[in-house]
Amino acid sequence: MKILVTSALPYANGNIHLGHLAGAYLPADIYVRYQRLKNRDVIYMCGTDEHGVPVTISAEKQNKTPKEIVDNYYKSIKKSFGDFGMTFDNFSRTTLSIHHRMAQDFFQKIYNKGYIYPKEIEQFYCPRCKRFLPDRYIIGKCPRCAADGAKGDQCESCGRWLEPFELVEPKCLICEGIPQKIKTKHWYFKLSAFQDKLSDWIEKKTDWKEHVLGFVKGWLKEGLRDRPITRDMSWGVPVPLEQAKGKVLYVWFDAPIGYISSTIEWSEKKGKPDLWKDYWLSKETKLVHFIGKDNIVFHALIWPAMLMAYGDYVLPSDIPANQFLNLEGDKFSTSKNYAIWLPDYLKDFQADSLRYTLTRNAPEARDTDFTWRDFQAWHNNELADTLGNFINRTLTFINKYYNSSAPKASSFADNDKRMLDILSKAPAIIGEKIEHFEFKNGLQEVMKIVQEANRYFDKEKPWATRMTDPSTCEKTLNVCMKIVTSLSVLIEPFLPFTADKVKKMINFIPQDWDGISEPKLASTIGKPEILFQKIDNDTIDIQIKKLKKTDITIEEFRKIVLKTAKILKAEVVQGSKNLIKCIVEIGDEKRQIVAGIGKDYKPDELVGKTIVIIENLQPAKIRGVLSRGMLLAADTKEGIILLTPDKPVSSGAIIK
């Protein structure tokens, strides 16, 4: 059997944060590392998703081209994954020509089979931005849960997949203007044609996670609808039809094909261009997709339907989607920069400490919460004081009293045999948990061994028997060395960097997962090292403060344009007590600004004043009144005081 593992392709519009790791990446890496230790034929494919609206939004916000954005984040994401210990066999990109060809081939073949058809529809168009608006460029209230900020494709609050016209009070994400409905033509995938096939296929997946099956069956019960797979954009995979010139493939159609194109790229790098077929075109392949729960509908319904429509390809064997990881009681939010970014974390802490915390607290069946205090406690109490302590006390004892030579033993007492029996059963017990995607439980089984090992060391008292009963002491240290040797393999899927350190210290003799049930010992060991230094409160306090930090970088500050403006006219906004609408002059330009200064200023007092404003703020509507800028004022005990120049200055002068 061949095992083909994938993780959801991360968008190349930002760095990886802890929520991403807990959902789709760390669980997959644990699973793949274990399968390799079992000597199984497993490959792990991933890459960056470099098309779609998230990339173009980031590009517009940063005043860069989409290509500049994806080039930058591809390098950053790939590096941070490597530093975290991810072991992809190939990490590709969807902007590569190999992927474009594969995505276009998928479209063309499915189209030729009659599962893709054109349809004239109404689509939102922003007259101010002068362009059709892709789904994610439209925001509004969710029709289901009434949450603000729902996007035209999905509500992040309730997870419902949406159509733009379903949104309540829709507006353009960029300018916040009201979009218009204009007719255009798009191509649709006949997802509804696969309702019965998908239902039959899902019914056989009795061993899938309960929440995954519940989510999928809920969609099937509602009835599948055909989905548009083209967009009016310039950034993406061009639709391979003459009549669709100028349109690109919608990212949800294009992205999962990246798993295949990444495997093809891997094959070509190995000099075996057809090797990928042994995995994707074999019914014996076990295909496992690791994702977060927000991707369930795409991987468990739409992607299998695409594979069914194309034919030939193996279907997913399992989709062990995780729930969400929250951060200090709140949701991760990239837009609000409320996250712990992987590159930032790795500057201050070991990768294995995070791998341990995220696995111990994995959102496998329900949402969980990451807190810095938990991270500190688990690192100090479990990694340093339990795992690190046992390994260090064992190796230090041997180094000091046995001249770094591993003690030998030919017979064992009952307590020794009990520990050796635990070791002999450990690979099967832990392996079964990993096989069933119960990584949290698998890690707990590892730590049970460590706890038992510490108790064994304390009970046997080698520091005493070394003098009173040297033979018993040698047996004890022989057993402890076998435990350390077994642990160097058993922890490897979870804590690979620690495993490497331990193996180096014990001069590890290569042994696989099953063989470690009866570990082979090297004759001598190397110099022991402390595996985990304690993390103090001050260090954690700094991390907690960072989450509440509102500081901006010099680069971000330079984007702010401050200018002087003269107030030409002012009046109270109808229906409001404190909002004042001002018409201001900024050089040759006149624009409208709304400010909540009515408690401290009357409209007549404002006319003629020269004030300071932020000129390049995105337009916003306040109480239904458009505001194009923000004035600066001091909030004092005496009330609001406008910031004004201390000397006469013309309007439109740039503040530096």
C-alpha positions in Angstrom: 0.0 0.0 0.0 1.1 3.5 -0.8 0.2 6.4 1.4 -0.3 9.9 -0.1 -0.6 12.7 2.5 -1.5 16.3 1.8 -2.0 19.4 3.9 -4.3 22.3 2.8 -2.3 24.7 0.6 -1.7 27.9 2.7 -2.5 31.2 1.0 0.7 33.0 0.0 -0.6 36.3 1.4 0.7 36.1 4.9 2.8 34.0 7.3 1.7 30.8 9.1 0.2 31.2 12.6 -0.4 28.7 15.3 -4.0 28.2 14.3 -2.9 27.0 10.9 -0.3 24.6 12.4 -2.8 23.0 14.8 -5.3 22.4 12.1 -3.6 21.1 8.9 0.2 20.9 9.3 1.5 19.5 12.6 -1.0 16.6 12.6 0.1 15.6 9.1 3.8 15.8 9.9 3.3 13.6 13.0 1.4 11.1 10.9 4.0 11.1 8.1 7.0 10.8 10.4 5.4 7.8 12.1 4.7 6.1 8.7 8.3 6.6 7.7 9.5 5.0 11.0 7.2 2.1 10.1 9.1 1.8 6.8 6.0 2.4 4.7 5.8 3.9 1.3 4.5 7.4 2.2 4.9 10.8 0.5 3.8 14.2 1.8 2.8 16.9 -0.6 2.0 20.6 -0.1 2.7 24.0 -1.5 1.5 27.6 -1.4 -1.9 28.6 -2.9 -0.9 31.7 -4.9 -4.1 32.6 -6.7 -7.4 34.0 -5.6 -8.7 37.1 -4.0 -6.7 36.9 -0.7 -3.5 37.5 -2.6 -4.9 40.4 -4.7 -6.3 42.0 -1.6 -2.9 41.8 0.1 -1.3 43.2 -3.0 -3.6 46.2 -3.1 -3.2 46.9 0.6 0.6 46.8 0.3 0.7 48.6 -3.1 2.5 45.7 -4.7 1.9 43.3 -7.5 0.4 39.9 -6.7 3.6 38.3 -8.0 5.7 40.3 -5.5 3.4 39.2 -2.7 3.4 35.5 -3.5 7.2 35.4 -4.1 7.8 36.9 -0.7 5.5 34.7 1.3 6.4 31.5 -0.5 10.0 31.9 0.7 8.9 33.0 4.2 6.3 30.1 4.6 8.7 27.5 3.3 11.5 28.6 5.6 9.3 28.8 8.7 7.9 25.3 8.0 11.4 24.0 7.7 12.4 25.6 10.9 9.4 24.1 12.6 10.4 20.6 11.4 7.9 20.0 8.7 9.0 17.1 6.4 7.3 17.7 3.0 8.5 15.5 0.2 7.7 18.5 -2.0 6.5 22.0 -1.3 5.3 23.5 -4.6 3.5 26.7 -5.8 0.3 27.0 -7.8 1.8 29.8 -10.0 4.2 27.3 -11.6 3.5 26.4 -15.3 3.2 22.7 -14.3 0.2 23.6 -12.1 -1.4 25.8 -14.7 -1.2 23.0 -17.3 -2.7 20.5 -14.8 -5.5 22.8 -13.7 -6.4 23.7 -17.3 -6.4 20.0 -18.2 -8.8 19.3 -15.4 -11.2 22.0 -16.6 -11.0 20.9 -20.2 -11.6 17.2 -19.6 -14.5 17.9 -17.2 -15.9 20.4 -19.6 -15.7 18.0 -22.5 -17.6 15.4 -20.4 -20.4 17.9 -20.0 -20.0 18.7 -16.3 -19.1 22.3 -16.9 -21.5 24.8 -18.6 -21.8 28.5 -19.2 -24.4 30.6 -17.5 -25.3 34.3 -17.7 -25.7 35.7 -14.2 -25.8 38.9 -12.3 -22.7 39.8 -10.4 -21.8 42.7 -8.1 -19.9 45.5 -9.8 -18.3 48.4 -8.0 -18.8 51.6 -10.0 -16.3 53.5 -7.8 -13.5 50.9 -8.2 -14.7 50.2 -11.8 -14.5 46.4 -11.7 -16.5 43.2 -11.0 -16.1 42.2 -7.4 -15.0 38.6 -6.6 -16.8 37.0 -3.7 -14.2 38.0 -1.1 -14.3 41.7 -2.2 -17.9 41.8 -0.9 -18.7 42.0 2.8 -21.9 42.3 4.7 -24.1 40.7 7.3 -24.5 36.9 7.3 -28.1 36.0 6.5 -27.9 33.0 8.8 -26.2 34.3 12.0 -26.3 38.1 11.3 -22.6 38.4 12.0 -20.9 41.5 10.5 -18.0 41.1 8.2 -19.2 38.0 6.4 -17.6 37.6 3.0 -19.3 36.8 -0.3 -18.2 33.2 -0.2 -18.3 32.2 3.5 -19.2 33.5 6.9 -16.3 32.9 9.3 -18.5 33.1 12.3 -20.9 30.3 11.5 -19.0 28.6 8.7 -21.9 28.8 6.2 -20.9 28.8 2.5 -22.5 31.9 1.0 -23.3 33.5 -2.3 -22.6 37.3 -2.6 -26.3 38.1 -3.2 -27.3 36.4 0.1 -25.4 39.0 2.1 -27.4 41.6 4.0 -26.3 45.2 3.3 -23.4 44.2 0.9 -20.6 46.6 0.2 -17.3 46.8 -1.5 -14.4 45.6 0.7 -12.0 48.2 -0.8 -14.0 51.4 -0.9 -17.1 50.4 1.1 -19.3 51.7 -1.7 -22.6 50.0 -2.6 -22.1 47.6 -5.5 -24.4 47.3 -8.4 -25.8 44.1 -10.0 -24.6 43.7 -13.6 -25.0 40.7 -16.0 -21.9 38.7 -16.9 -21.2 35.1 -18.1 -19.5 32.4 -16.0 -18.8 28.7 -16.1 -20.4 26.4 -13.6 -19.4 22.9 -12.3 -22.4 20.5 -12.1 -21.9 19.6 -8.5 -25.6 18.6 -8.3 -25.0 15.8 -10.7 -22.8 14.0 -8.1 -25.3 14.2 -5.2 -26.1 10.4 -5.3 -22.5 9.3 -6.0 -21.2 11.4 -3.1 -23.9 10.2 -0.8 -23.1 6.6 -1.5 -19.4 7.3 -1.1 -19.8 9.1 2.2 -22.1 6.4 3.6 -19.1 4.0 3.5 -16.8 6.3 5.5 -18.0 5.0 8.9 -14.6 5.5 10.5 -14.3 9.2 9.6 -14.4 11.8 12.4 -17.9 12.4 13.7 -17.8 16.2 13.1 -16.6 15.7 9.5 -19.3 13.3 8.7 -21.9 15.5 10.4 -20.9 18.5 8.4 -20.8 16.7 5.1 -24.1 14.9 5.6 -25.7 18.2 6.5 -24.7 19.6 3.1 -25.9 16.5 1.3 -29.2 16.7 3.1 -29.7 20.4 1.9 -29.0 19.3 -1.6 -25.9 20.2 -3.6 -26.0 23.1 -6.0 -23.9 23.8 -9.1 -21.0 26.1 -8.3 -19.4 28.8 -10.5 -15.7 28.0 -11.2 -14.6 31.1 -13.1 -13.9 34.7 -12.0 -13.5 38.1 -13.7 -9.9 38.6 -12.6 -6.5 38.9 -14.2 -4.6 37.0 -11.5 -5.1 33.2 -11.7 -5.1 30.3 -14.1 -6.6 31.4 -17.4 -9.7 29.5 -18.4 -8.7 27.4 -21.5 -11.7 28.4 -23.6 -11.7 31.1 -26.3 -15.2 32.3 -25.3 -13.9 32.7 -21.7 -11.0 34.9 -22.5 -10.0 37.3 -19.7 -11.5 35.0 -17.0 -9.5 32.8 -14.6 -10.4 29.6 -12.7 -11.9 30.2 -9.3 -9.4 29.3 -6.6 -11.5 26.6 -5.0 -11.4 24.7 -8.3 -7.7 25.4 -8.9 -6.1 24.9 -5.5 -6.7 21.2 -4.7 -5.3 20.3 -8.1 -2.1 21.6 -6.6 -1.8 18.4 -4.7 -1.4 16.6 -8.0 0.9 19.1 -9.6 3.1 19.1 -6.6 3.4 15.3 -6.8 4.2 15.6 -10.5 6.9 18.2 -9.7 8.3 15.8 -7.1 8.5 13.0 -9.7 10.3 15.2 -12.2 12.8 16.3 -9.6 13.5 12.6 -8.9 14.1 12.0 -12.6 11.1 9.7 -12.7 8.4 11.8 -14.5 5.7 9.0 -14.3 6.3 8.1 -10.7 3.4 10.3 -9.5 0.9 8.0 -11.3 1.8 5.2 -8.9 0.2 7.2 -6.2 -2.6 9.2 -7.8 -3.8 6.6 -10.3 -3.7 3.5 -8.1 -6.8 2.3 -6.3 -4.5 0.8 -3.6 -3.3 4.3 -2.5 -4.4 5.6 0.8 -5.0 9.4 0.2 -5.3 11.4 3.4 -6.1 15.2 3.4 -5.2 17.1 6.6 -7.3 20.3 6.8 -9.1 22.6 9.2 -12.8 22.4 9.5 -13.3 25.4 7.3 -12.1 23.4 4.4 -14.3 20.3 4.9 -16.9 21.2 2.2 -14.2 21.6 -0.4 -12.2 18.4 0.4 -15.1 16.1 1.3 -17.6 17.1 -1.4 -16.4 19.4 -4.2 -12.9 17.9 -4.7 -14.1 14.3 -4.7 -16.8 15.3 -7.2 -14.1 16.9 -9.4 -12.1 13.7 -9.2 -15.2 11.6 -10.1 -15.9 13.9 -13.0 -12.4 13.6 -14.4 -12.1 9.9 -13.7 -8.9 7.8 -13.2 -7.8 9.4 -9.9 -8.0 7.8 -6.5 -10.5 9.3 -4.1 -9.7 10.5 -0.5 -9.5 7.7 2.0 -9.7 9.9 5.0 -10.1 13.6 5.8 -9.2 14.0 9.5 -10.1 17.7 9.8 -9.4 19.4 13.0 -11.6 22.0 14.8 -10.3 25.5 15.5 -7.5 26.6 17.9 -8.3 29.9 19.6 -5.9 32.3 21.1 -6.2 33.5 24.7 -10.0 33.2 24.5 -10.5 34.8 21.1 -10.3 33.7 17.5 -7.2 34.1 15.5 -7.6 37.1 13.2 -5.1 37.9 10.5 -7.0 41.1 9.6 -6.6 42.4 13.2 -3.1 41.0 13.5 -4.3 39.0 16.5 -2.1 35.9 16.1 1.1 34.3 17.1 3.1 34.1 13.8 5.4 31.1 13.4 8.5 33.1 12.3 8.0 35.3 15.4 7.6 32.4 17.7 10.7 30.6 16.4 12.9 33.7 17.2 12.3 33.2 20.9 11.5 29.5 21.6 12.2 25.9 20.5 10.1 24.4 17.8 9.5 21.2 19.9 8.0 23.2 22.8 5.3 24.4 20.4 4.9 21.0 18.7 4.3 19.6 22.2 1.8 22.2 23.3 -0.2 22.1 20.1 -0.4 18.3 20.1 -1.2 18.1 23.8 -4.0 20.7 23.3 -4.9 19.6 19.7 -8.5 20.7 18.6 -9.2 17.1 17.3 -12.8 16.9 18.3 -13.6 20.4 19.6 -12.2 23.9 19.6 -9.4 24.5 22.0 -7.5 27.5 23.3 -3.8 28.3 23.3 -2.6 30.4 26.2 0.9 31.5 27.0 0.6 30.4 30.6 -0.4 26.8 29.5 2.6 26.8 27.1 4.9 27.8 29.9 3.5 25.3 32.4 3.6 22.4 30.0 7.1 23.2 28.8 8.5 23.6 32.4 6.5 20.8 34.1 6.3 18.2 31.4 9.1 18.7 29.0 11.7 20.0 31.3 10.8 18.4 34.7 9.5 15.1 33.4 10.9 14.1 30.0 14.1 16.2 30.1 14.7 15.3 33.7 14.5 11.5 33.2 16.8 11.5 30.2 19.3 13.9 31.9 19.4 12.0 35.2 20.0 8.7 33.4 22.7 9.9 31.1 24.4 12.0 33.7 24.5 9.0 36.1 26.0 6.8 33.5 28.5 9.4 32.4 29.6 10.1 36.0 29.7 6.6 37.5 30.2 4.3 34.5 32.6 6.3 32.5 29.9 6.8 29.8 29.7 3.0 29.2 26.1 1.7 29.0 25.7 -0.9 31.9 24.9 -4.5 30.8 22.5 -6.9 32.4 21.6 -10.6 31.8 18.7 -11.0 34.2 16.1 -8.7 35.7 13.9 -8.4 38.7 10.1 -8.0 38.6 10.1 -4.2 38.6 12.7 -4.2 35.8 10.5 -6.7 33.8 7.5 -4.5 34.4 9.2 -1.5 32.7 10.6 -3.6 29.9 7.1 -5.0 29.3 5.8 -1.4 29.0 8.5 -0.7 26.4 7.7 -3.8 24.4 4.0 -2.8 24.1 4.6 0.9 23.6 5.1 1.0 19.8 1.8 -0.9 19.1 -0.2 1.2 21.6 1.1 4.6 20.5 1.1 3.5 16.8 -2.6 2.6 17.0 -3.4 6.1 18.3 -1.5 7.7 15.4 -3.1 5.4 12.8 -6.5 6.6 14.0 -5.4 10.3 14.0 -5.5 10.5 17.8 -2.3 12.4 18.1 -3.1 13.9 21.5 -3.7 10.4 23.0 -0.6 9.1 21.3 1.5 11.8 23.0 -0.2 11.1 26.3 0.9 7.4 26.0 4.4 8.6 25.4 4.3 10.7 28.5 2.9 7.9 30.6 6.1 5.9 29.8 8.2 8.9 30.9 6.2 9.2 34.2 6.6 5.5 34.9 10.3 5.8 34.1 10.8 8.5 36.6 8.9 6.6 39.3 11.0 3.5 38.4 14.3 5.5 38.8 13.1 6.9 42.2 12.0 3.5 43.5 15.2 1.7 42.5 17.4 4.4 44.0 20.5 3.8 41.9 22.4 6.4 43.9 22.1 4.1 46.9 22.4 0.7 45.2 25.6 1.8 43.4 27.3 1.4 46.8 25.2 -1.4 48.4 24.2 -3.6 45.5 26.2 -2.8 42.3 24.6 -5.6 40.3 21.1 -4.2 40.9 22.3 -0.7 40.1 23.6 -1.9 36.7 20.3 -3.6 35.9 18.5 -0.3 36.8 20.7 1.8 34.5 20.5 -0.8 31.8 16.7 -0.6 31.9 16.8 3.2 32.0 19.1 3.3 28.9 16.6 1.0 27.1 13.8 3.5 28.0 15.9 6.4 26.8 16.7 4.6 23.5 13.0 3.7 23.0 11.9 7.2 23.7 14.3 8.6 21.1 12.2 6.9 18.5 8.8 7.1 20.2 9.0 10.9 20.6 10.3 11.5 17.1 7.0 12.1 15.3 6.0 14.6 18.0 9.4 16.1 19.0 11.9 15.5 16.1 14.5 18.0 17.2 14.6 16.6 20.8 14.7 13.1 19.3 17.8 14.0 17.3 19.5 15.5 20.3 18.8 12.4 22.4 20.0 10.0 19.6 23.3 12.0 19.3 23.8 11.8 23.1 23.3 8.0 23.2 25.2 7.2 20.0 21.9 5.7 18.7 22.0 2.5 16.7 19.5 2.8 13.9 16.2 1.1 14.8 12.7 1.5 13.3 9.4 1.9 15.1 8.6 -1.8 15.6 12.2 -2.8 16.4 12.3 -0.3 19.3 10.1 -2.6 21.4 13.4 -4.4 22.2 15.9 -1.6 21.9 19.5 -2.1 21.0 22.0 -0.1 23.1 25.2 1.5 22.0 28.2 0.5 24.1 29.0 4.1 25.1 27.2 7.4 25.3 28.2 10.9 24.5 28.1 14.0 26.7 24.7 14.7 28.3 23.0 18.1 27.6 20.1 19.8 29.1 17.2 19.3 26.6 14.8 22.0 27.9 15.7 25.2 29.8 12.9 26.6 32.0 10.9 29.5 30.7 10.5 32.3 33.3 7.5 34.5 33.9 9.1 37.7 32.5 9.6 36.0 29.1 5.9 34.9 29.0 4.7 38.4 30.2 6.4 39.9 27.2 4.6 37.5 24.8 1.2 38.3 26.4 1.8 42.0 26.1 2.7 41.5 22.4 -0.9 40.3 21.8 -2.3 43.5 23.2 0.3 45.6 21.5 -0.9 48.3 19.1 2.5 49.6 18.0 3.1 49.9 14.2 6.3 49.6 12.3 8.2 52.5 10.7 7.1 51.1 7.3 3.5 51.1 8.3 3.7 54.6 9.8 5.2 55.9 6.5 2.1 54.9 4.7 0.0 57.4 6.8 -0.3 60.7 5.0 -0.9 63.7 7.3 -2.0 67.0 5.8 -3.4 70.3 6.9 -7.0 71.1 6.0 -9.2 74.1 6.3 -12.8 73.7 7.5 -15.1 75.4 5.0 -18.4 74.2 6.3 -19.7 72.3 9.3 -23.1 70.9 10.4 -24.5 68.3 12.8 -25.3 65.0 11.2 -29.0 64.5 11.2 -30.3 62.3 14.0 -27.0 62.6 15.9 -25.9 64.7 18.9 -22.2 64.4 18.6 -21.3 63.8 15.0 -20.4 66.8 12.9 -20.0 66.7 9.1 -17.2 69.0 7.9 -16.4 70.1 4.3 -12.7 70.6 4.3 -10.3 72.1 1.8 -7.0 70.1 1.2 -5.0 72.2 -1.3 -7.2 72.2 -4.4 -9.4 69.4 -3.3 -12.6 69.5 -1.2 -13.9 66.5 0.7 -16.2 65.5 3.5 -15.1 64.3 7.0 -17.3 63.1 9.8 -16.0 63.4 13.4 -17.5 62.8 16.9 -16.6 66.2 18.3 -20.1 67.6 18.9 -19.8 67.6 22.7 -16.9 70.0 22.6 -17.4 72.1 19.4 -20.3 73.8 17.8 -20.4 73.8 14.0 -19.9 77.6 13.9 -16.8 77.4 16.0 -15.1 75.0 13.5 -15.6 77.0 10.3 -12.3 78.7 9.2 -10.1 76.5 11.5 -7.0 74.8 10.0 -6.7 71.3 11.3 -4.6 68.2 10.7 -6.1 65.1 9.0 -5.2 61.7 7.9 -5.7 62.0 4.1 -5.3 58.4 2.9 -7.7 56.6 5.2 -10.1 54.2 3.4 -13.5 55.9 3.0 -16.1 54.8 5.6 -19.8 55.4 6.3 -20.6 56.7 9.7 -24.4 56.7 10.4 -24.9 56.4 6.7 -22.8 59.5 6.0 -19.6 59.1 3.9 -16.4 60.2 5.6 -13.1 60.5 3.6 -10.5 61.1 6.2 -10.0 61.5 9.9 -9.1 64.7 11.9 -6.6 64.5 14.7 -7.5 65.6 18.2 -6.4 65.2 21.8 -8.7 63.4 24.2 -8.2 65.2 27.6 -10.0 65.4 30.9 -11.3 68.8 29.8 -12.7 67.2 26.6 -11.7 67.0 22.9 -9.1 69.5 21.7 -8.4 69.7 18.0 -4.8 69.7 16.9 -4.0 72.8 14.9 -0.8 74.4 13.6 0.8 77.0 16.0 1.6 79.2 13.0 -0.4 80.1 9.9 -0.1 77.4 7.2 -1.9 76.8 3.9 -4.2 73.9 3.5 -2.8 70.7 1.9 0.6 71.1 3.5 2.2 67.7 4.3 2.9 67.0 7.9 6.3 65.3 8.5 
